[in-house]
Amino acid sequence: MNPDKKFILDEIKGRVDESSFVLVVDYSGTTVPEFDELRGRLVEQGAECHVAKNSFMKRVLTDAGLPDLSEELTGQTAFVTGDSDVCAVAKVVANFEKEFKKPEIKAGILDGAVLSSSDVKGLAALPPRDVLLAQLLATINAPATQLARITNEPGASLARVIKAKVDKGE
């Protein structure tokens, strides 16, 4: 194998191996300043967007043991990888697509499962990770909070009755 190709494949494989997800986007029609803008927004979320030959990406995905995306790997394709919150990254790409009408989300891979374009857009619609964790914590704490209120109520009611009697002067 040509040493240059081997270097490129190793570089792509390193990015894919370090990433918790891979999003595939079609960037045809995107200008260089728009693509730079997308990359800048992705960096803010801890992700990167790279262009590689589709044949290289197919080989890297196969070597990494990830699902086959051959059908989506056609045309001008860019790959978004990162180790941060996939929902925030998907939201950046989806918002960018709404704003500029490109790049188009084609597919993705998350935890070894293939995501369709609509699945990735569904991830983008989710609230940020911190909000989801707060909602989960509130759900977990709700039964304990209700139990504490219920067990506290008889004593609180008695205290209110006694206070009312004291206030009346009885």
N, C-alpha and C positions, 0 to 999 in steps of 0.2 A: 504494500500500500504506500502511496505517495506520503512522505513525511508531513507535507502541508495539510493534506486531508486528515491524517491521523491527529494532528494537533487540533484542527477545527473540531473533529468529532469528540476528542477528549474534553475540549473546552465546553461544548454543548452538553455533553454527558455530565460534566461536573455541575453545571447550572441546574440540570434536571434532577440530579441526585440530591442536591442541597435544597431543592424546592419542595414545598408541600403540595404544590399544584402546578399545572401547566394550562394556560389558556391559549387557544389558537384564534388569531384574528386575521381577517383579510384586509390588508392595508392598501389595496389598489385604489388609485385616485387620491391618496393622501399626499399632500405636499410635504417637503422636507421641514418647513417651519411647524406644520401641524404635527408631524411625527415627533419632532423635538419637544413640542408642548406636551404631547401624550407621555413621552418618556419622563419629562420633568414631574408631571403629576403622579406617575407611578412610583418614582423614586421617593416622593413624599410619603407614600404608603408602604415603603420597604419592598418594592417590586422592580423588576427590570423588563424591558421589552427589547428583543433581539430578532434580527432577521437571519435566517439560515436556509440553505437549500432544503426543499421538501424531502429529497432523498436522504440527506444527512439526518433530518429529524426523524424520519421513519426508522432509520437504522438505530439511532440513539434510543428511541422509545422501545424498540425490540430488545436491544442490549440491556436496557434498564428493567426489563420485565413488565413494562407498562402496556396497557391496551393499545391495540392498533387503531390509528386514526387516519388510515390511508385515504379514505373517502374525503376527509376534510383537508388533507394536505395537498391542495391543488391551487394553482394561481400564486399570487403574491401573498405569502403567508408570513406573519410575525408571531413570535412566541413570548408570552408573558410568564415569568417565573418569579418566585419570591418565597420568603419564609415567614411572611406576616399573615395578617387576617385576609383570607381569600374573599370574604364578602366586601371588604373595603376596596380591594383591588378590582373586583368585578364591578363595583359601583363606579369607580373611576372610569373604567373602559366603557361601561354602558352610558354614563353621562356624557363622555366624550363623543360617543356615537350619536347620541341625541343632539348634541351641540353642533357637530360638524358633518353629520350623516355618514361618517366613516371613522375609523375602521369598523367593519362588521364582525361581530363575534360569531365564530364558526362552531367551536366546541371547546371542551376542556377535559382535564383529568384531575380528579381530587380523590386522594386516598385510594388510588388504583381503580377507580370507577370512572367510566366515560360520562361526561356531562354534555347534553345537547346545548344548543344556543339558548333555548328557553330556560334550561336549568341554570345556566350561568346568569341569565338575566334575573331569574328567581333569587339567586344568591345576592345579586346586587340590590334587590328590593328589601332584603333583611336589614334590620337595624344593626348598627355597629356592635362589635363583640362586647364592649363594655356595657352597653345597654342590655344586651341579651343576658349577660351574667347578672346584672342587677335585677332583671325580671325573674331569672331563675332563683336568685337568692330570696326575693320577696315571696315567691311561690313556696319555697321550702320553709321560710319563717312563718308564713300565715297560720298554719295549724297551731304552732306553739304560742303565737301571739294571742290567738282566740282562746286557747286553753287558759293562758294567764289571766285574760280578762274575765272569763267565766268563773274561775276559782277566786278571783279577787272581788267579784261583785257582791256576794252576801255580806262580807265584812264592810265594804264601802257603803252599802245600803244601811246597815246598822249604824255606822258612823254618821251618816246624813240625818238619820232619825234622831239620834242623840243630840247632834248639833242643833237641829231644829227645836228640840225641847229646851235646850239651854238658852237659845236665842229668845224663846218665848218667855223664859223666866220660870219655867215649871220645875 
